[in-house]
Amino acid sequence: MDQRTRTKPATAQDFHRLADLAHQRGLRVFEVGPNRWFCTSHSDAFKLHVVTGFSCDCQGFVAHARCSHHAALLAHFGWLPEIPFIARTPADCAACCGCGVVAYRSGNPAIRPAAAAA
């Protein structure tokens, strides 16, 4: 049997959520040498994670291809991806199907539209 675990691609919302979580947990990012970045660990106060712009050495990143340490580094540099703005359109309205008019249907013959009653 071939057992593979698949992770869904990370979205901009994922990175922002993880960056907020890193901030709540008090994770700190700092540079030890030229281009050598580390992030503190929430679960172990004496552990530092090696982070780059592409990865982190923690188990969460290895398993899910994203983690709060990596997101903290991205936030530190201002590299968090922008969250796309999705404008709502009238077509998104399930009640009017995009036409702007809501049609009420009822099995009760006493309830008729005003035009049909005249």
PyRosetta script that sets phi, psi and omega in degrees:
from pyrosetta import init, pose_from_sequence

init()
pose = pose_from_sequence("MDQRTRTKPATAQDFHRLADLAHQRGLRVFEVGPNRWFCTSHSDAFKLHVVTGFSCDCQGFVAHARCSHHAALLAHFGWLPEIPFIARTPADCAACCGCGVVAYRSGNPAIRPAAAAA")
pose.set_psi(1, 137.4)
pose.set_omega(1, 178.6)
pose.set_phi(2, -99.2)
pose.set_psi(2, 110.4)
pose.set_omega(2, -178.9)
pose.set_phi(3, -108.7)
pose.set_psi(3, 114.5)
pose.set_omega(3, 177.5)
pose.set_phi(4, -124.9)
pose.set_psi(4, 141.2)
pose.set_omega(4, 174.5)
pose.set_phi(5, -101.0)
pose.set_psi(5, 136.1)
pose.set_omega(5, 179.8)
pose.set_phi(6, -116.5)
pose.set_psi(6, 135.5)
pose.set_omega(6, 175.0)
pose.set_phi(7, -108.1)
pose.set_psi(7, 145.0)
pose.set_omega(7, 177.2)
pose.set_phi(8, -75.9)
pose.set_psi(8, 149.3)
pose.set_omega(8, 179.1)
pose.set_phi(9, -59.6)
pose.set_psi(9, 142.6)
pose.set_omega(9, 179.2)
pose.set_phi(10, -71.4)
pose.set_psi(10, 138.6)
pose.set_omega(10, 177.8)
pose.set_phi(11, -105.1)
pose.set_psi(11, 168.7)
pose.set_omega(11, 176.9)
pose.set_phi(12, -60.6)
pose.set_psi(12, -37.4)
pose.set_omega(12, 178.4)
pose.set_phi(13, -62.9)
pose.set_psi(13, -37.0)
pose.set_omega(13, 178.3)
pose.set_phi(14, -61.1)
pose.set_psi(14, -46.7)
pose.set_omega(14, -178.3)
pose.set_phi(15, -65.3)
pose.set_psi(15, -39.8)
pose.set_omega(15, 178.8)
pose.set_phi(16, -68.0)
pose.set_psi(16, -40.6)
pose.set_omega(16, 177.8)
pose.set_phi(17, -61.9)
pose.set_psi(17, -43.7)
pose.set_omega(17, -179.8)
pose.set_phi(18, -69.2)
pose.set_psi(18, -35.4)
pose.set_omega(18, 176.7)
pose.set_phi(19, -65.3)
pose.set_psi(19, -40.3)
pose.set_omega(19, 175.9)
pose.set_phi(20, -63.7)
pose.set_psi(20, -40.1)
pose.set_omega(20, 178.1)
pose.set_phi(21, -63.9)
pose.set_psi(21, -41.2)
pose.set_omega(21, 177.7)
pose.set_phi(22, -61.4)
pose.set_psi(22, -40.8)
pose.set_omega(22, 178.5)
pose.set_phi(23, -64.9)
pose.set_psi(23, -43.2)
pose.set_omega(23, 179.0)
pose.set_phi(24, -62.7)
pose.set_psi(24, -37.2)
pose.set_omega(24, -178.9)
pose.set_phi(25, -80.1)
pose.set_psi(25, -8.3)
pose.set_omega(25, 179.0)
pose.set_phi(26, 77.1)
pose.set_psi(26, 26.4)
pose.set_omega(26, 179.1)
pose.set_phi(27, -69.7)
pose.set_psi(27, 139.9)
pose.set_omega(27, -179.1)
pose.set_phi(28, -120.9)
pose.set_psi(28, 140.3)
pose.set_omega(28, 177.9)
pose.set_phi(29, -110.4)
pose.set_psi(29, 134.7)
pose.set_omega(29, 177.1)
pose.set_phi(30, -149.6)
pose.set_psi(30, 156.6)
pose.set_omega(30, -177.5)
pose.set_phi(31, -100.1)
pose.set_psi(31, 127.3)
pose.set_omega(31, 179.9)
pose.set_phi(32, -92.3)
pose.set_psi(32, -36.2)
pose.set_omega(32, 178.6)
pose.set_phi(33, -147.5)
pose.set_psi(33, -175.4)
pose.set_omega(33, 179.4)
pose.set_phi(34, -59.0)
pose.set_psi(34, 117.1)
pose.set_omega(34, 178.9)
pose.set_phi(35, 58.7)
pose.set_psi(35, 31.1)
pose.set_omega(35, 175.3)
pose.set_phi(36, -120.0)
pose.set_psi(36, 102.4)
pose.set_omega(36, -174.0)
pose.set_phi(37, -109.6)
pose.set_psi(37, 141.7)
pose.set_omega(37, 178.7)
pose.set_phi(38, -130.0)
pose.set_psi(38, 156.4)
pose.set_omega(38, 176.6)
pose.set_phi(39, -132.9)
pose.set_psi(39, 140.1)
pose.set_omega(39, 178.1)
pose.set_phi(40, -68.6)
pose.set_psi(40, 161.6)
pose.set_omega(40, -179.1)
pose.set_phi(41, -106.4)
pose.set_psi(41, 141.3)
pose.set_omega(41, 177.4)
pose.set_phi(42, -80.0)
pose.set_psi(42, -35.7)
pose.set_omega(42, -174.6)
pose.set_phi(43, -82.5)
pose.set_psi(43, -24.8)
pose.set_omega(43, -179.1)
pose.set_phi(44, -136.3)
pose.set_psi(44, 111.0)
pose.set_omega(44, -175.0)
pose.set_phi(45, -63.6)
pose.set_psi(45, -19.4)
pose.set_omega(45, -176.9)
pose.set_phi(46, -103.0)
pose.set_psi(46, 10.2)
pose.set_omega(46, -176.4)
pose.set_phi(47, -110.3)
pose.set_psi(47, 140.5)
pose.set_omega(47, 174.6)
pose.set_phi(48, -119.0)
pose.set_psi(48, 140.6)
pose.set_omega(48, 177.6)
pose.set_phi(49, -104.8)
pose.set_psi(49, 135.5)
pose.set_omega(49, 175.4)
pose.set_phi(50, -79.7)
pose.set_psi(50, 124.1)
pose.set_omega(50, -179.4)
pose.set_phi(51, -125.1)
pose.set_psi(51, 145.2)
pose.set_omega(51, 173.2)
pose.set_phi(52, -128.6)
pose.set_psi(52, 179.1)
pose.set_omega(52, 176.9)
pose.set_phi(53, -67.3)
pose.set_psi(53, -12.0)
pose.set_omega(53, -177.2)
pose.set_phi(54, -116.4)
pose.set_psi(54, -17.2)
pose.set_omega(54, -172.6)
pose.set_phi(55, -159.3)
pose.set_psi(55, 176.0)
pose.set_omega(55, 175.2)
pose.set_phi(56, -145.4)
pose.set_psi(56, 153.3)
pose.set_omega(56, -178.3)
pose.set_phi(57, -91.3)
pose.set_psi(57, 8.0)
pose.set_omega(57, -178.5)
pose.set_phi(58, -78.6)
pose.set_psi(58, 162.6)
pose.set_omega(58, -179.3)
pose.set_phi(59, -65.9)
pose.set_psi(59, -32.9)
pose.set_omega(59, 179.4)
pose.set_phi(60, -63.1)
pose.set_psi(60, -41.4)
pose.set_omega(60, 179.4)
pose.set_phi(61, -69.8)
pose.set_psi(61, -39.2)
pose.set_omega(61, 179.3)
pose.set_phi(62, -62.6)
pose.set_psi(62, -39.2)
pose.set_omega(62, -177.1)
pose.set_phi(63, -81.6)
pose.set_psi(63, -36.5)
pose.set_omega(63, -170.6)
pose.set_phi(64, -119.1)
pose.set_psi(64, -3.3)
pose.set_omega(64, -178.9)
pose.set_phi(65, 63.3)
pose.set_psi(65, 24.2)
pose.set_omega(65, 173.4)
pose.set_phi(66, -164.5)
pose.set_psi(66, 152.3)
pose.set_omega(66, 178.1)
pose.set_phi(67, -162.1)
pose.set_psi(67, 168.9)
pose.set_omega(67, -178.1)
pose.set_phi(68, -71.2)
pose.set_psi(68, -28.7)
pose.set_omega(68, 179.2)
pose.set_phi(69, -66.3)
pose.set_psi(69, -46.8)
pose.set_omega(69, 179.0)
pose.set_phi(70, -63.6)
pose.set_psi(70, -43.1)
pose.set_omega(70, 178.8)
pose.set_phi(71, -64.2)
pose.set_psi(71, -34.1)
pose.set_omega(71, 177.4)
pose.set_phi(72, -64.5)
pose.set_psi(72, -39.8)
pose.set_omega(72, 177.9)
pose.set_phi(73, -66.4)
pose.set_psi(73, -43.3)
pose.set_omega(73, 178.9)
pose.set_phi(74, -61.4)
pose.set_psi(74, -41.3)
pose.set_omega(74, 178.3)
pose.set_phi(75, -66.5)
pose.set_psi(75, -38.2)
pose.set_omega(75, 179.9)
pose.set_phi(76, -60.1)
pose.set_psi(76, -41.1)
pose.set_omega(76, 180.0)
pose.set_phi(77, -86.2)
pose.set_psi(77, -8.3)
pose.set_omega(77, -175.2)
pose.set_phi(78, 76.8)
pose.set_psi(78, 27.5)
pose.set_omega(78, -176.6)
pose.set_phi(79, -100.1)
pose.set_psi(79, 10.6)
pose.set_omega(79, 177.7)
pose.set_phi(80, -65.2)
pose.set_psi(80, 135.0)
pose.set_omega(80, -179.8)
pose.set_phi(81, -67.8)
pose.set_psi(81, 150.5)
pose.set_omega(81, 178.9)
pose.set_phi(82, -72.0)
pose.set_psi(82, 141.7)
pose.set_omega(82, 175.5)
pose.set_phi(83, -82.7)
pose.set_psi(83, 123.0)
pose.set_omega(83, -178.0)
pose.set_phi(84, -66.0)
pose.set_psi(84, 139.1)
pose.set_omega(84, 177.6)
pose.set_phi(85, -90.8)
pose.set_psi(85, 123.5)
pose.set_omega(85, 179.2)
pose.set_phi(86, -110.0)
pose.set_psi(86, 109.4)
pose.set_omega(86, -179.3)
pose.set_phi(87, -76.6)
pose.set_psi(87, 136.4)
pose.set_omega(87, 177.1)
pose.set_phi(88, -79.0)
pose.set_psi(88, 137.9)
pose.set_omega(88, 178.2)
pose.set_phi(89, -117.4)
pose.set_psi(89, 163.9)
pose.set_omega(89, 176.9)
pose.set_phi(90, -58.5)
pose.set_psi(90, -26.7)
pose.set_omega(90, 179.9)
pose.set_phi(91, -66.7)
pose.set_psi(91, -19.2)
pose.set_omega(91, 178.6)
pose.set_phi(92, -76.7)
pose.set_psi(92, -9.1)
pose.set_omega(92, -178.3)
pose.set_phi(93, -82.4)
pose.set_psi(93, 115.4)
pose.set_omega(93, -178.6)
pose.set_phi(94, -71.3)
pose.set_psi(94, -24.4)
pose.set_omega(94, -176.6)
pose.set_phi(95, -74.4)
pose.set_psi(95, -35.3)
pose.set_omega(95, -176.1)
pose.set_phi(96, -110.3)
pose.set_psi(96, -3.4)
pose.set_omega(96, 179.7)
pose.set_phi(97, 57.0)
pose.set_psi(97, 25.7)
pose.set_omega(97, 176.0)
pose.set_phi(98, 90.9)
pose.set_psi(98, -6.2)
pose.set_omega(98, -177.7)
pose.set_phi(99, -88.3)
pose.set_psi(99, -15.0)
pose.set_omega(99, 179.5)
pose.set_phi(100, 89.5)
pose.set_psi(100, -3.1)
pose.set_omega(100, -179.8)
pose.set_phi(101, -117.1)
pose.set_psi(101, 127.4)
pose.set_omega(101, 179.0)
pose.set_phi(102, -93.5)
pose.set_psi(102, 122.5)
pose.set_omega(102, 179.2)
pose.set_phi(103, -102.5)
pose.set_psi(103, 125.3)
pose.set_omega(103, 178.6)
pose.set_phi(104, -99.0)
pose.set_psi(104, 128.2)
pose.set_omega(104, 178.2)
pose.set_phi(105, -116.8)
pose.set_psi(105, 136.0)
pose.set_omega(105, -178.8)
pose.set_phi(106, -144.3)
pose.set_psi(106, 147.1)
pose.set_omega(106, 175.7)
pose.set_phi(107, -79.4)
pose.set_psi(107, -5.2)
pose.set_omega(107, -178.1)
pose.set_phi(108, -86.7)
pose.set_psi(108, 114.5)
pose.set_omega(108, -178.5)
pose.set_phi(109, -67.7)
pose.set_psi(109, -14.8)
pose.set_omega(109, 179.8)
pose.set_phi(110, -73.1)
pose.set_psi(110, -21.6)
pose.set_omega(110, -179.7)
pose.set_phi(111, -97.8)
pose.set_psi(111, 108.4)
pose.set_omega(111, -179.3)
pose.set_phi(112, -128.0)
pose.set_psi(112, 152.5)
pose.set_omega(112, 173.2)
pose.set_phi(113, -63.6)
pose.set_psi(113, 154.9)
pose.set_omega(113, -177.3)
pose.set_phi(114, -59.2)
pose.set_psi(114, -36.9)
pose.set_omega(114, -179.1)
pose.set_phi(115, -67.3)
pose.set_psi(115, -36.6)
pose.set_omega(115, -178.8)
pose.set_phi(116, -75.2)
pose.set_psi(116, -26.1)
pose.set_omega(116, -178.4)
pose.set_phi(117, -74.6)
pose.set_psi(117, -24.6)
pose.set_omega(117, -176.0)
pose.set_phi(118, -80.9)
pose.dump_pdb("model.pdb")
